[in-house]
Amino acid sequence: MTILTKINPKIIWFVAAAVVFLFGCASSEKISEDENKTSDETYIFDEVPDSEVLKFETPVESEDIIYEVQIGAFSTKEKAEVFGDRSRNTLNKEVYVSFDSRVNLYIVRLSQEFISRTDAEKIRNELWTHEDYDDAWIVNVKSK
């Protein structure tokens, strides 16, 4: 018999765990020592002149923009029309389907136009409560 077969397996596990623990503690001590060292390479942020600071203003609604609520976009006219018909019945609102050549998709939007983005957001937020319309969004369609 070898010496390993004569030693209790519990002792072997204990020794292995102790070795792992000791090496684990040694590496964390090294990390702690490195963190406590001070560095001469401390970076202090430069002062930014006021002329370079960006200032954001609260957006003001333009009276020249018309807003619509878009409820879908589809790659085929058939899918868009089916969704449009279902939406008319579900929402009890007029919708239209048209092709948008900029995105190469058939879009479905509510027929109602809004001159105020806030009013469009109210309708969009109502639509978000319906599972099928939780990704509705507002688009700027044209100027007056």
Phi, psi and omega in degrees: 000146178274166182294328181292327180285340179277340183274141179298133180301330179296324180292319180299315179296321179296314180296317180297317179295320179296319179296314179299317180298314181296316179290326177295318179292323181297319182288326179288328176296320180296318178297316179299319178297318181295323180290329182281345180290142176266148182248141176279354184259046179284129181264129176251129183296141178289152174286136178258122179297148182304329182293341182261000180278129178279135178243130180253134179254155176295129182298138179253133180292132178274139180282353183266356186255140174251134181249145173227158178256120179264133184246354179188160175214132188224154181279339178236150180295323182299313180296320179296318181292321177298315178296320178298314179298315179297321180294321177303316182287317183291313186269343185057042178227153176282136176229162174225156179243133176213163179264130178253107184290340179294325181248356179059043180223155171271125185253149177239121181228156172293144181288336182292132176256149181236138174267348179243127177298325180300319178294320178295322179295324178299313180294317178301317180295324175297318180296327181298341179284344176267134183302320183287349185235022183285000175240021177296149180215169184257137177234148172271118187261321182193166174264153179295000000 
